[in-house]
Amino acid sequence: MKTRFLGLALGLALAAPAQAADQAMIDAARKEGEINWYTTQIVNQFVRPAISAFEKKYGVKVNYFRGNATDIAMKVAAESKGGRVMADVVDGTATSVMLRREGHVMQWVPENKFEKQFVDPEGYWIASNFYVLTPGINTEMVKKGQEPRSYADLLDPKWKGKMLWNATSSASAGAGFVGTVLLGMGEDKGMDYLRALTKQNVVSVASSGRQVLDQVIAGEYPVALQIFNNHAVISAKQGAPVTWVPLDTSLAVIATISVIKSTPKPNASKLFVEFVTSEEGQKLLADAGELPVHPNVKPMDPTLRPDDGKFKAIFISPEQLEQSMPRWSKTFSDIFR
């Protein structure tokens, strides 16, 4: 396996997992009746199917609010100032870390057999899925075999002005690309490379990684940098002219799910987290085109994973991502703006 892991998850013992859902928890959850799930997941692909399956299985209603990680953290903070947090369960690549800092996250994880990097060693979050960040390619504009497949390839003059990335402070953006280069090449070589890349006039747009990929699909540019590779596969299966390619090193980020500490519905909330991280819930994620973390569940395209796809990726913990992002964003701004 070529995958390399960074962050707190290495070398630390996991927090003691809770027991799997038993009938007493299920009965208590049913009495609690319903929960509010604040999620970053795509509604039609996973949110609605997961809610439908959970409600059918347990008879517990799930309401949802959909936003990005920052949206969710700000909403919970606003609710806290108003005297009551309405969320019971939250997810996202940075959500749990931001809310844990303010004391909003319960120290609890369900029983699991996940790899170490997919469970917080202190027990505040467990992974629901993960994302691998790579270039996305318009297959009508770039002939097969002509795709850039290394950092050096991106410096070819033929790509000048023909690549774009998201300009926000995100792993799926230019800042995340900066971080991937620095982690993969080291500081000195990485900074030299990034300065060389400025000559390529990579186009910056203030949008999401998904929207950047959509611009490539639409033929506005042939190459998008730092997109979620599974999004390219989802779109390709729908007939879009798009594919993805790994470079020398890719970045893998973890989406986590946690229970809110102040929830008045702890049993229903825990039951839902157990469902999402169970084999059944993980199969729903895989069916939605996401990359599951359960060892018994494969994604729709196994080559999306660095181990199965035989490419190199650096897994970064949510805590390390939050700690690193301010510097990566500043470096991106200093060099490329």
Secondary structure as UniProt FT lines:
FT   STRAND          4..5
FT   TURN            8..11
FT   HELIX           23..32
FT   STRAND          34..39
FT   HELIX           43..47
FT   HELIX           48..58
FT   STRAND          61..66
FT   HELIX           69..81
FT   TURN            82..83
FT   STRAND          89..92
FT   HELIX           95..101
FT   TURN            102..103
FT   HELIX           116..118
FT   TURN            121..122
FT   STRAND          126..138
FT   TURN            139..141
FT   TURN            144..145
FT   HELIX           152..155
FT   HELIX           157..159
FT   TURN            160..161
FT   STRAND          163..166
FT   TURN            171..172
FT   HELIX           174..185
FT   HELIX           187..197
FT   HELIX           198..200
FT   STRAND          203..205
FT   HELIX           209..217
FT   TURN            218..219
FT   STRAND          223..228
FT   HELIX           229..237
FT   TURN            238..239
FT   STRAND          242..244
FT   STRAND          250..260
FT   TURN            261..262
FT   HELIX           266..277
FT   HELIX           279..287
FT   TURN            288..289
FT   STRAND          291..292
FT   TURN            295..296
FT   HELIX           302..304
FT   HELIX           306..309
FT   STRAND          313..316
FT   HELIX           318..336
//
